[in-house]
Amino acid sequence: MENQSSTNGSRFDPLTAANSQNDAQLNPYFIHHSLGPTAAIVTQPLTGAINYTSWSRAMLMAISGRNKAGFITGKIQKPSDGVLLDAWICNNDILASWILNSVSKEIAASIIYIGSIKEIWDELRQRFKQSNGPSIYQLRKEFVTLRQGNLTIETYYTKLKTIWQNLNEYRFTNDCTCGGLKPFIDHLESEYIMAFLMGLNDSYAAVRAQILLMQPLPSINTVFSLLIQEEQQRSAGILTPPIDPVALNIASSMAISTDRNRKKERPTCSYCGIKGHIADKCYKKHGYPPGYKPRNSNSITTAPDTSKTNNVANTNSAAANRSPDFFSSLNSEQYSQLMTLLNNHLQAATTAPITTATAITHTSGIFALTSHNNQSHDEWIIDSGASRHICHDKSLFKNWSHTNNMFVMLPNGHRISVDLIGDIQINGSLTLKDVLFVSQFAYNLISVSCLLITKNISLDFQSTCCIIQDLSRPMMIGKASCQNGLYVLNKEANTNCIAAGVKINAISVDTWHQRLGHLSPKCLSSLSSTLCLSNHSIHHSSCHVCPLAKQKRLSFHSNNNVASSPFDLVHADIWGPFKIPSYGGYKYFLTLVDDCLRFTWVYMLRQKSDVLHIVPKFFQLIETQFSKVIKSFRSDNAPELKLTEFFAQKGTVHQFSCVEQPQQNSVVERKHQHLLNVARALFFSQEFQSVFGQIAS
């Protein structure tokens, strides 16, 4: 008796295959002596729906590798009798034992009495594969939130790949050979790559950016290989990973604290014998650097000079004050340079007046101002080098108080005493606090640092001007123009504008209208002073978006064409009911309008059904008085106007407007509105009572 088809679909004789030693492995009934009932063919047992997908995949691979997948898939059916029946029962029991050994005790107790291995397999699949939704949600959540952290690239990639493979088990698969699924597969691959790259640490940001710029994106294995190489190069010290600023700050702080606690031996100079430096860096041997200040003196200040001669002279002068052996170390050339510098400095100090020289030394730009005779000394100059506000005019002080032992140190080393200190109001919005009164100064100085510290303002320096802005309210409180390299405060500057907007006048009304969400002209007028807009420009601006955005329904384009002859088309409509019936008991009226002449007939109705008598009488009137036949009759879908038999008898075409589209019957609708407006006007002007509504309407 022949067996059913094997796992590969070929038909064979099991007994004949079993007799051949070479073909024994191909026989699904063949059982190796090492594969007993107690063998555990998978490492992870089945515990429930959580790991059923991975367990079933591993179990199917293990059974298929032993050429016995046909027993659980149903390809090898149970024979009816004969030798094959015994072999089938033996294989069925062994496979059942393998599954029982690969599941938990609770699950094994529930399937031990099931007969065939196929029924056991189907039972487990139906039991644990029903909750795919929560499993897919959990896997996708882990896939999206997984980050590298302290893991290596290999460990992080392994975890991500495990989750991805579990997700693939839940996806719909189809054996397609036409290539239609390739775009979908490429999309899944790109999603896989993006998740892998986005989960990397920030130290791999440069490599990640380079990979994302590749077109097309490489495969996931190529990306993994590139990152592994990057990690190995960093481990070997070939590449230096980016340093975290926080970690760098902590490391530097720890290094500083460690260096402070460590006692360092100080070297001794072999030239001068002083500790703290060596002979290669000895100032006495090689000369003092420009601007050098001795540690034991606070009053010596060397004037900055770019020339080499002055630098040498200044440093030697400072050294002469601190060392009695200074002159013995000078050569003849250095000594002559020092004497020349001292003579020039002494002559300049005795001949130059303090009023001009001291003021000029505050800023080099003031030299340019002295050459212009039209420059007023009452101007305020914004100076970034001054540490305090300084004024030379006592009359500008709003309030003041006397002070003692306060001096102003000039860059040339001179000190000038300060007599008063007080407040000065520049304009209505800018007030200077703690201004020093120095009568020897020729100009008034505004200290940038003092202004920023004492007031909540900001300064915007530009090539042509400097804007002083109040940060508490966005207003410009001062403006300085650039004159000959100096920023001179303009007292007449308009301070009633928004600070951002020295350029605000260039902004049109339409731009502000759109920025503020299409604000109405009335609201824009209330903001005209703030936005520097004129009311004339506000009321004469037009916006085509506002009518479209604020209308309650779309506009209807009428396609009505006026008839060429009278009574070719007649429009009809019924209006009512009135809230209060007329004196004659009428609650409705019928309006008939000729499309060509716009001549109108109005008939009063007590009930809507009266139209059944009015319309035939109207047709008879037209035929008798005008010898005309009404060709078309247009109305809405009112049931009382559907005179089908009458219109068929007269040969008149009855035209209906669409449902809820009164615009299509606009001729008579507008006539209704006109009649009602005229009636109300007459009613209100004559003060008729409501019972005469028939006459008024």
C-alpha positions as CSV (number, residue, x, y, z in Angstrom):
1,M,0.0,0.0,0.0
2,E,1.4,3.4,-1.0
3,N,1.7,6.2,1.5
4,Q,0.3,9.7,1.0
5,S,2.5,12.4,-0.5
6,S,5.5,13.4,1.5
7,T,6.4,16.9,2.6
8,N,7.9,17.7,-0.8
9,G,4.9,16.5,-2.7
10,S,6.6,13.4,-4.3
11,R,5.1,10.0,-4.0
12,F,7.1,7.1,-2.9
13,D,6.9,3.6,-1.3
14,P,7.7,3.9,2.4
15,L,8.6,0.3,2.7
16,T,10.9,0.3,-0.2
17,A,12.5,3.6,1.0
18,A,13.0,2.1,4.4
19,N,14.8,-0.9,3.1
20,S,17.5,1.3,1.5
21,Q,20.1,2.7,3.9
22,N,20.8,5.7,1.7
23,D,17.1,6.6,1.3
24,A,16.2,6.0,5.0
25,Q,16.6,9.6,5.9
26,L,14.1,10.6,3.2
27,N,11.4,8.4,4.7
28,P,9.1,10.4,7.0
29,Y,8.4,7.1,8.9
30,F,12.1,6.6,9.7
31,I,13.0,7.3,13.4
32,H,16.6,7.6,14.4
33,H,17.7,5.8,17.5
34,S,18.7,9.1,19.1
35,L,15.3,10.6,18.8
36,G,13.3,9.1,21.6
37,P,10.0,10.2,23.2
38,T,11.9,12.1,26.0
39,A,13.8,14.4,23.6
40,A,13.3,18.1,23.9
41,I,13.8,19.6,20.4
42,V,13.3,23.3,21.4
43,T,15.0,25.3,24.2
44,Q,12.2,27.6,25.2
45,P,8.9,25.9,26.2
46,L,5.5,27.2,25.3
47,T,4.0,29.3,28.2
48,G,1.1,30.9,26.5
49,A,0.1,33.5,23.9
50,I,3.1,35.6,24.7
51,N,5.7,33.3,23.1
52,Y,3.5,31.2,20.9
53,T,4.7,32.8,17.7
54,S,8.3,32.2,18.3
55,W,7.7,28.7,19.8
56,S,5.6,27.6,16.9
57,R,8.3,28.8,14.5
58,A,11.1,27.0,16.3
59,M,9.0,23.8,16.7
60,L,8.0,23.7,13.1
61,M,11.6,24.1,12.0
62,A,12.8,21.3,14.3
63,I,10.1,18.9,13.2
64,S,10.6,19.8,9.5
65,G,14.3,19.3,9.9
66,R,13.5,15.7,10.9
67,N,11.3,15.2,7.8
68,K,8.1,14.9,9.9
69,A,6.2,18.1,9.1
70,G,3.6,16.2,7.2
71,F,2.2,14.7,10.4
72,I,1.3,18.0,11.9
73,T,0.2,19.7,8.6
74,G,-2.0,16.8,7.6
75,K,-0.2,15.8,4.4
76,I,0.5,12.3,5.9
77,Q,-2.9,10.9,6.7
78,K,-3.5,8.0,9.1
79,P,-3.5,4.7,7.1
80,S,-6.5,2.4,7.5
81,D,-4.5,-0.8,8.2
82,G,-1.3,-2.6,7.5
83,V,2.2,-2.1,8.5
84,L,2.0,1.7,7.8
85,L,-0.6,2.1,10.5
86,D,1.8,0.9,13.1
87,A,4.5,3.1,11.8
88,W,2.2,6.1,11.7
89,I,1.0,5.5,15.3
90,C,4.6,5.3,16.4
91,N,5.6,8.6,14.8
92,N,2.4,10.2,16.0
93,D,3.1,9.3,19.6
94,I,6.8,10.4,19.4
95,L,5.8,13.8,17.9
96,A,3.1,14.2,20.6
97,S,5.8,13.4,23.3
98,W,8.1,16.1,21.7
99,I,5.3,18.7,22.0
100,L,4.4,17.7,25.6
101,N,8.1,18.1,26.5
102,S,8.2,21.5,24.9
103,V,5.2,23.1,26.7
104,S,4.5,24.1,30.3
105,K,2.9,21.6,32.7
106,E,-0.4,23.4,32.6
107,I,-0.7,23.3,28.9
108,A,0.6,19.7,28.7
109,A,-2.2,18.6,31.0
110,S,-4.8,20.0,28.7
111,I,-3.6,18.3,25.5
112,I,-2.4,15.0,26.7
113,Y,-5.6,13.2,25.9
114,I,-5.9,14.5,22.3
115,G,-5.4,11.7,19.8
116,S,-3.5,12.8,16.7
117,I,-0.5,15.2,16.5
118,K,-2.4,17.3,14.0
119,E,-5.3,17.9,16.4
120,I,-2.8,18.9,19.1
121,W,-1.1,21.4,16.8
122,D,-4.4,22.8,15.6
123,E,-5.6,23.1,19.2
124,L,-2.6,25.1,20.3
125,R,-2.9,27.4,17.3
126,Q,-6.6,28.1,17.8
127,R,-6.0,28.6,21.5
128,F,-3.0,30.9,21.5
129,K,-3.1,32.7,18.2
130,Q,-6.5,34.4,18.8
131,S,-5.0,37.4,20.7
132,N,-2.9,38.8,17.9
133,G,-4.1,42.4,18.4
134,P,-2.6,43.0,21.9
135,S,0.6,41.1,20.9
136,I,1.0,43.2,17.8
137,Y,0.5,46.4,19.8
138,Q,3.0,45.3,22.4
139,L,5.6,44.4,19.8
140,R,5.1,47.7,17.9
141,K,5.4,49.6,21.1
142,E,8.7,47.9,22.0
143,F,9.9,48.4,18.4
144,V,9.3,52.1,18.5
145,T,10.5,52.8,22.0
146,L,13.7,50.7,21.9
147,R,16.9,52.8,22.3
148,Q,20.5,51.9,22.3
149,G,21.4,53.4,25.7
150,N,24.3,51.6,27.2
151,L,24.0,48.6,24.8
152,T,26.6,47.9,22.1
153,I,25.6,48.1,18.4
154,E,25.4,44.4,18.1
155,T,23.2,43.9,21.2
156,Y,20.9,46.7,20.2
157,Y,20.6,45.4,16.7
158,T,19.9,41.9,17.9
159,K,17.0,43.0,20.2
160,L,15.5,45.1,17.4
161,K,15.8,42.3,14.9
162,T,14.1,39.9,17.2
163,I,11.1,42.2,17.6
164,W,11.0,42.8,13.9
165,Q,10.9,39.1,13.1
166,N,8.1,38.6,15.6
167,L,6.1,41.3,13.9
168,N,6.7,39.7,10.5
169,E,5.1,36.5,11.8
170,Y,1.8,38.4,12.3
171,R,1.9,40.1,8.9
172,F,0.0,38.9,5.9
173,T,2.2,36.9,3.5
174,N,1.5,36.1,-0.1
175,D,3.7,34.3,-2.6
176,C,3.8,36.9,-5.3
177,T,6.0,36.4,-8.4
178,C,4.8,39.4,-10.4
179,G,6.7,42.0,-8.3
180,G,3.6,43.9,-7.2
181,L,4.6,43.5,-3.5
182,K,8.1,45.0,-4.0
183,P,7.1,48.6,-3.1
184,F,5.4,47.4,0.1
185,I,8.5,45.3,1.0
186,D,10.8,48.2,0.3
187,H,8.6,50.4,2.5
188,L,8.8,47.9,5.4
189,E,12.6,47.7,4.9
190,S,13.0,51.5,5.1
191,E,10.8,51.6,8.2
192,Y,13.1,49.0,9.8
193,I,16.2,51.0,8.9
194,M,14.8,54.3,10.2
195,A,13.8,52.7,13.5
196,F,17.3,51.3,13.9
197,L,19.0,54.6,13.1
198,M,16.7,56.8,15.2
199,G,17.3,54.6,18.3
200,L,21.1,55.1,18.2
201,N,22.8,57.3,20.7
202,D,23.6,60.9,19.8
203,S,27.3,60.1,19.5
204,Y,26.4,58.4,16.2
205,A,24.6,61.4,14.8
206,A,27.2,62.1,12.1
207,V,27.2,58.5,10.8
208,R,23.4,58.5,10.9
209,A,23.2,61.7,8.9
210,Q,25.6,60.3,6.2
211,I,23.5,57.1,5.9
212,L,20.3,59.0,5.6
213,L,21.7,61.0,2.7
214,M,22.4,57.9,0.7
215,Q,20.1,57.4,-2.3
216,P,18.8,54.8,-2.3
217,L,19.0,53.7,1.4
218,P,21.3,50.7,1.9
219,S,20.0,47.5,3.3
220,I,19.7,46.9,7.0
221,N,22.7,44.5,6.9
222,T,24.9,47.2,5.2
223,V,23.8,49.8,7.8
224,F,24.6,47.4,10.6
225,S,28.0,46.7,9.0
226,L,28.9,50.4,8.7
227,L,27.9,51.0,12.4
228,I,29.9,48.0,13.6
229,Q,33.0,49.3,11.8
230,E,32.5,52.8,13.4
231,E,32.2,51.2,16.8
232,Q,35.3,49.1,16.3
233,Q,37.3,52.1,15.1
234,R,36.2,54.1,18.2
235,S,37.2,51.2,20.5
236,A,40.6,51.0,18.8
237,G,41.1,54.7,19.3
238,I,41.2,55.5,15.6
239,L,38.2,57.8,15.9
240,T,37.3,60.0,18.8
241,P,33.5,60.1,19.5
242,P,31.9,63.5,20.2
243,I,32.1,64.6,23.8
244,D,29.0,65.5,25.6
245,P,29.1,69.1,26.8
246,V,27.7,68.2,30.2
247,A,30.2,65.4,30.7
248,L,33.0,67.7,29.5
249,N,31.9,70.3,32.1
250,I,31.8,67.7,34.9
251,A,35.2,66.3,33.9
252,S,36.8,69.7,33.7
253,S,35.4,70.6,37.1
254,M,36.7,67.4,38.6
255,A,40.1,68.0,37.1
256,I,40.2,71.5,38.5
257,S,39.3,70.4,41.9
258,T,41.9,67.6,41.8
259,D,44.6,70.0,40.7
260,R,43.7,72.4,43.5
261,N,44.0,69.6,46.1
262,R,47.2,68.4,44.7
263,K,50.3,70.1,45.9
264,K,52.5,71.0,43.0
265,E,56.2,71.7,43.3
266,R,57.2,75.1,42.1
267,P,60.3,75.3,39.8
268,T,63.1,77.7,40.5
269,C,64.6,80.0,37.8
270,S,68.3,79.6,37.3
271,Y,68.7,83.2,36.0
272,C,67.0,85.3,38.7
273,G,66.6,82.7,41.5
274,I,62.9,83.3,41.9
275,K,60.5,80.4,42.3
276,G,57.5,80.0,40.0
277,H,59.1,79.9,36.5
278,I,62.1,78.7,34.6
279,A,64.9,80.5,32.8
280,D,63.3,80.1,29.4
281,K,60.3,82.1,30.6
282,C,62.1,84.6,32.8
283,Y,61.0,88.2,32.2
284,K,64.2,89.6,33.5
285,K,66.2,87.7,30.9
286,H,63.9,88.1,27.9
287,G,62.0,91.3,28.7
288,Y,58.6,92.1,30.1
289,P,55.5,91.6,27.9
290,P,53.3,94.6,26.8
291,G,50.9,95.7,29.5
292,Y,52.6,93.8,32.3
293,K,51.4,94.9,35.8
294,P,53.6,94.0,38.8
295,R,51.9,92.0,41.6
296,N,52.9,94.4,44.3
297,S,51.7,97.6,42.7
298,N,48.1,98.6,41.7
299,S,48.8,102.2,40.5
300,I,51.1,101.5,37.5
301,T,49.2,101.4,34.2
302,T,51.1,101.2,31.0
303,A,49.5,102.9,28.0
304,P,48.8,100.6,25.1
305,D,51.0,101.1,22.1
306,T,51.5,98.9,19.1
307,S,55.1,99.9,18.4
308,K,57.9,97.7,19.7
309,T,59.8,100.6,21.1
310,N,57.1,101.8,23.4
311,N,56.3,98.2,24.6
312,V,59.9,97.7,25.7
313,A,60.0,101.1,27.3
314,N,56.7,100.5,29.2
315,T,57.7,97.1,30.5
316,N,61.1,98.3,31.6
317,S,59.5,101.2,33.3
318,A,57.3,98.9,35.3
319,A,60.2,96.7,36.1
320,A,62.2,99.7,37.4
321,N,59.6,100.3,40.0
322,R,59.7,96.9,41.4
323,S,63.4,96.0,41.2
324,P,66.3,98.1,42.3
325,D,68.6,96.2,39.9
326,F,66.5,97.0,36.9
327,F,68.8,99.7,35.4
328,S,71.8,97.5,35.7
329,S,70.1,95.0,33.3
330,L,69.5,97.6,30.6
331,N,71.7,98.1,27.6
332,S,72.5,101.5,26.2
333,E,69.8,101.3,23.5
334,Q,67.0,100.4,26.0
335,Y,68.1,103.1,28.4
336,S,67.9,105.8,25.7
337,Q,64.5,104.6,24.7
338,L,63.2,104.7,28.3
339,M,64.5,108.3,28.8
340,T,62.9,109.5,25.6
341,L,59.5,108.0,26.5
342,L,59.6,109.5,30.0
343,N,60.5,113.0,28.7
344,N,57.6,112.9,26.2
345,H,55.1,111.6,28.7
346,L,56.2,114.4,31.2
347,Q,55.8,117.1,28.6
348,A,52.3,115.9,27.5
349,A,51.1,115.8,31.1
350,T,52.2,119.3,31.9
351,T,51.1,121.1,28.7
352,A,47.9,119.4,27.8
353,P,44.7,120.6,29.6
354,I,42.7,118.0,31.5
355,T,39.3,119.2,30.1
356,T,40.0,118.1,26.6
357,A,42.6,115.3,27.0
358,T,40.8,113.3,29.7
359,A,37.5,113.4,27.9
360,I,39.1,112.3,24.6
361,T,40.8,109.3,26.1
362,H,37.4,107.7,27.0
363,T,36.8,106.7,23.4
364,S,38.9,107.1,20.3
365,G,35.8,108.2,18.3
366,I,35.7,111.5,20.2
367,F,38.8,112.6,18.3
368,A,36.8,112.8,15.2
369,L,34.1,114.9,16.9
370,T,36.6,117.5,18.0
371,S,37.3,118.4,14.3
372,H,33.7,119.4,13.7
373,N,32.7,122.8,15.0
374,N,29.0,122.2,14.6
375,Q,29.0,119.4,17.2
376,S,27.3,120.4,20.4
377,H,28.9,119.4,23.7
378,D,25.4,118.8,25.2
379,E,24.9,115.6,23.2
380,W,24.9,112.2,24.8
381,I,27.3,109.6,23.5
382,I,26.7,105.9,24.0
383,D,30.0,104.5,25.2
384,S,30.6,100.7,25.7
385,G,33.9,101.4,27.5
386,A,32.5,103.6,30.3
387,S,31.5,101.8,33.5
388,R,29.2,104.7,34.8
389,H,27.1,107.5,33.3
390,I,29.0,110.8,33.2
391,C,27.6,114.3,32.7
392,H,29.5,117.7,32.7
393,D,26.3,120.0,32.9
394,K,24.9,120.4,36.4
395,S,21.7,121.9,35.1
396,L,20.6,118.6,33.6
397,F,20.4,116.9,36.9
398,K,16.8,116.3,38.2
399,N,18.1,115.5,41.7
400,W,21.6,115.0,43.1
401,S,23.6,114.4,46.3
402,H,27.1,115.2,47.3
403,T,29.7,112.5,47.4
404,N,33.2,112.1,48.8
405,N,36.2,109.9,47.9
406,M,34.9,109.0,44.5
407,F,37.1,109.3,41.4
408,V,37.0,108.6,37.7
409,M,40.1,106.6,36.5
410,L,41.1,107.6,32.9
411,P,43.0,105.3,30.6
412,N,46.1,107.4,30.8
413,G,46.3,106.8,34.6
414,H,44.9,110.2,35.8
415,R,42.1,110.4,38.3
416,I,39.4,113.0,38.5
417,S,37.3,113.6,41.5
418,V,33.5,113.4,41.4
419,D,31.5,116.0,43.2
420,L,27.9,115.0,42.7
421,I,25.8,112.0,41.8
422,G,22.2,112.1,40.7
423,D,19.5,111.3,38.1
424,I,18.9,112.8,34.7
425,Q,15.8,112.4,32.6
426,I,16.7,112.2,28.9
427,N,13.1,112.1,27.6
428,G,9.7,110.9,28.8
429,S,10.7,107.2,28.7
430,L,14.5,107.2,29.4
431,T,15.9,108.2,32.8
432,L,19.5,107.7,33.8
433,K,20.2,106.7,37.4
434,D,23.3,107.4,39.4
435,V,25.0,109.8,36.9
436,L,28.4,111.1,37.9
437,F,28.9,114.9,37.6
438,V,32.4,115.7,36.3
439,S,32.8,119.3,35.3
440,Q,36.2,118.7,33.5
441,F,34.5,116.4,30.9
442,A,33.7,118.0,27.6
443,Y,31.0,115.4,26.6
444,N,28.2,113.4,28.2
445,L,28.6,109.6,28.3
446,I,26.0,106.9,28.6
447,S,27.4,103.7,29.9
448,V,26.1,100.6,28.0
449,S,26.8,98.2,30.9
450,C,25.2,100.4,33.5
451,L,22.2,101.0,31.3
452,L,21.6,97.3,30.8
453,I,22.1,96.4,34.4
454,T,19.9,99.1,36.0
455,K,17.0,99.0,33.5
456,N,15.2,96.2,31.7
457,I,16.1,97.3,28.2
458,S,18.1,96.2,25.2
459,L,20.4,98.0,22.7
460,D,20.4,97.1,19.0
461,F,23.5,98.5,17.3
462,Q,23.3,98.9,13.5
463,S,25.6,100.4,11.0
464,T,23.7,103.7,10.9
465,C,21.9,103.9,14.3
466,C,21.4,102.3,17.7
467,I,17.9,101.5,18.9
468,I,17.1,101.5,22.7
469,Q,14.2,99.2,23.4
470,D,12.2,98.7,26.6
471,L,11.7,95.0,27.2
472,S,8.9,95.3,29.7
473,R,6.7,96.8,27.0
474,P,7.8,96.5,23.3
475,M,8.5,100.2,22.8
476,M,11.4,102.2,21.5
477,I,12.5,104.7,24.2
478,G,15.6,106.1,22.4
479,K,17.5,106.2,19.2
480,A,21.1,107.2,18.5
481,S,22.5,108.0,15.1
482,C,26.0,107.1,14.1
483,Q,28.1,110.3,13.5
484,N,31.8,110.0,12.7
485,G,32.0,106.6,14.3
486,L,30.2,107.6,17.5
487,Y,26.6,106.8,18.4
488,V,25.0,110.1,19.5
489,L,21.6,110.1,21.2
490,N,18.8,111.8,19.3
491,K,16.6,113.5,21.9
492,E,13.8,114.3,19.3
493,A,13.4,110.6,18.2
494,N,9.8,109.4,18.2
495,T,9.4,107.1,21.2
496,N,5.7,106.3,20.6
497,C,6.3,103.4,18.3
498,I,6.7,99.7,18.8
499,A,10.4,98.9,19.4
500,A,10.6,96.3,16.6
501,G,9.4,98.7,14.4
502,V,11.7,101.4,13.4
503,K,10.7,99.8,10.1
504,I,7.0,99.5,11.1
505,N,5.9,102.4,8.8
506,A,6.8,100.3,5.8
507,I,4.3,97.6,6.7
508,S,1.0,98.1,4.8
509,V,-2.5,97.9,6.2
510,D,-3.2,94.7,4.2
511,T,-0.2,93.0,5.8
512,W,-1.4,93.8,9.4
513,H,-4.9,92.8,8.4
514,Q,-3.7,89.4,7.4
515,R,-1.3,89.0,10.3
516,L,-4.1,89.7,12.8
517,G,-6.4,87.1,11.3
518,H,-8.3,89.4,8.9
519,L,-9.3,91.9,11.6
520,S,-12.2,94.2,10.9
521,P,-11.5,97.9,10.0
522,K,-13.1,99.0,13.2
523,C,-10.7,97.0,15.3
524,L,-7.7,98.0,13.1
525,S,-8.7,101.7,13.7
526,S,-8.4,101.2,17.4
527,L,-4.8,99.9,16.9
528,S,-3.9,102.6,14.4
529,S,-1.8,104.6,16.8
530,T,0.1,101.5,18.0
531,L,0.7,100.1,14.5
532,C,1.4,103.6,13.0
533,L,-1.4,103.3,10.5
534,S,-3.6,106.0,9.1
535,N,-7.4,105.7,9.3
536,H,-7.7,106.7,5.6
537,S,-5.7,103.7,4.5
538,I,-7.6,101.4,6.8
539,H,-11.1,102.3,5.5
540,H,-9.9,102.3,1.9
541,S,-8.3,98.9,2.0
542,S,-10.1,95.9,0.5
543,C,-9.7,92.2,1.1
544,H,-11.2,89.5,-1.2
545,V,-10.8,86.8,1.4
546,C,-13.1,88.2,4.1
547,P,-16.4,87.9,2.1
548,L,-15.6,84.3,1.2
549,A,-14.6,83.4,4.7
550,K,-17.5,85.1,6.5
551,Q,-20.4,84.2,4.1
552,K,-22.8,81.6,5.4
553,R,-23.4,79.9,2.1
554,L,-21.8,79.7,-1.3
555,S,-22.7,82.2,-3.9
556,F,-25.2,81.0,-6.6
557,H,-24.5,82.0,-10.2
558,S,-27.9,82.5,-11.9
559,N,-28.2,81.1,-15.4
560,N,-31.7,82.6,-16.0
561,N,-32.3,83.9,-19.5
562,V,-35.1,86.4,-20.2
563,A,-37.7,84.9,-22.5
564,S,-38.0,86.5,-25.9
565,S,-41.8,86.7,-26.1
566,P,-44.4,87.3,-23.4
567,F,-45.9,84.2,-21.7
568,D,-43.2,81.9,-23.0
569,L,-42.3,81.4,-19.4
570,V,-44.3,82.2,-16.2
571,H,-42.9,82.0,-12.7
572,A,-45.2,81.0,-9.8
573,D,-44.8,80.7,-6.1
574,I,-47.0,80.8,-2.9
575,W,-46.1,82.8,0.1
576,G,-47.5,82.3,3.6
577,P,-49.1,81.7,5.9
578,F,-49.5,85.1,7.7
579,K,-49.3,85.0,11.5
580,I,-52.6,87.0,11.6
581,P,-55.2,86.5,8.8
582,S,-56.3,89.5,6.9
583,Y,-59.7,91.1,7.2
584,G,-61.1,88.9,4.5
585,G,-59.5,85.7,6.1
586,Y,-56.7,85.4,3.6
587,K,-53.5,83.8,4.9
588,Y,-51.6,83.1,1.6
589,F,-51.0,84.8,-1.7
590,L,-50.0,83.5,-5.1
591,T,-47.6,85.5,-7.2
592,L,-47.3,85.0,-11.0
593,V,-44.5,86.8,-13.0
594,D,-44.1,86.9,-16.7
595,D,-40.4,86.3,-17.5
596,C,-40.3,88.6,-20.6
597,L,-42.2,91.6,-19.4
598,R,-41.9,91.1,-15.6
599,F,-45.6,91.8,-15.3
600,T,-46.9,90.5,-12.0
601,W,-50.3,89.1,-10.9
602,V,-51.1,88.6,-7.2
603,Y,-54.0,86.4,-6.0
604,M,-55.0,86.2,-2.3
605,L,-55.7,82.7,-1.0
606,R,-57.4,81.4,2.1
607,Q,-56.0,77.9,1.7
608,K,-53.2,76.6,-0.5
609,S,-55.7,74.3,-2.2
610,D,-57.3,77.5,-3.7
611,V,-54.5,77.4,-6.3
612,L,-56.3,74.6,-8.1
613,H,-59.0,77.1,-9.2
614,I,-56.7,80.2,-9.5
615,V,-54.2,78.7,-12.0
616,P,-56.9,77.5,-14.6
617,K,-58.6,80.9,-14.3
618,F,-55.3,82.6,-15.0
619,F,-54.6,80.5,-18.1
620,Q,-58.1,81.4,-19.3
621,L,-57.5,85.1,-18.7
622,I,-54.3,85.0,-20.8
623,E,-56.0,83.2,-23.6
624,T,-59.0,85.5,-23.6
625,Q,-57.3,88.9,-23.1
626,F,-54.0,88.5,-24.8
627,S,-54.7,85.6,-27.2
628,K,-51.5,83.9,-26.0
629,V,-50.7,80.4,-24.8
630,I,-48.4,79.9,-21.8
631,K,-45.7,77.6,-23.0
632,S,-43.8,77.0,-19.7
633,F,-44.8,77.2,-16.1
634,R,-41.9,77.3,-13.5
635,S,-42.5,76.7,-9.7
636,D,-40.9,74.9,-6.8
637,N,-41.8,71.4,-5.6
638,A,-45.0,72.5,-3.7
639,P,-47.6,69.7,-4.1
640,E,-50.4,72.1,-4.7
641,L,-48.8,73.4,-7.8
642,K,-48.4,69.9,-9.4
643,L,-51.3,70.3,-11.9
644,T,-50.1,67.4,-14.1
645,E,-53.3,66.7,-15.9
646,F,-54.2,70.4,-16.5
647,F,-50.7,71.2,-17.9
648,A,-50.8,68.1,-20.1
649,Q,-54.2,69.2,-21.4
650,K,-52.9,72.7,-22.2
651,G,-49.6,71.5,-23.6
652,T,-47.7,73.5,-21.1
653,V,-44.3,72.4,-19.8
654,H,-44.1,72.4,-16.0
655,Q,-40.6,73.2,-14.8
656,F,-39.6,72.4,-11.2
657,S,-36.6,73.9,-9.2
658,C,-34.3,71.5,-7.4
659,V,-35.0,70.6,-3.8
660,E,-33.7,73.3,-1.3
661,Q,-32.5,75.5,-4.2
662,P,-34.8,78.5,-4.2
663,Q,-32.2,80.4,-6.3
664,Q,-33.4,78.6,-9.4
665,N,-36.8,80.2,-8.9
666,S,-35.2,83.5,-8.1
667,V,-37.5,85.7,-10.3
668,V,-40.6,85.2,-8.2
669,E,-38.6,84.9,-5.0
670,R,-37.2,88.4,-5.4
671,K,-40.7,89.6,-6.4
672,H,-42.0,88.2,-3.1
673,Q,-39.3,90.2,-1.2
674,H,-40.1,93.4,-3.1
675,L,-43.8,93.1,-2.4
676,L,-43.3,92.4,1.3
677,N,-40.9,95.3,1.7
678,V,-43.3,97.7,0.0
679,A,-46.2,96.4,2.1
680,R,-44.3,96.8,5.3
681,A,-43.2,100.3,4.4
682,L,-46.8,101.3,3.7
683,F,-48.0,99.6,6.9
684,F,-45.5,101.4,9.1
685,S,-45.9,104.8,7.5
686,Q,-49.7,104.8,7.8
687,E,-49.8,103.0,11.2
688,F,-52.4,100.5,9.9
689,Q,-53.8,98.0,12.3
690,S,-53.0,94.3,11.8
691,V,-56.5,93.5,10.7
692,F,-55.8,95.5,7.5
693,G,-52.9,93.3,6.6
694,Q,-54.5,92.4,3.3
695,I,-54.2,96.0,2.1
696,A,-50.8,96.6,3.6
697,S,-49.2,93.5,2.2
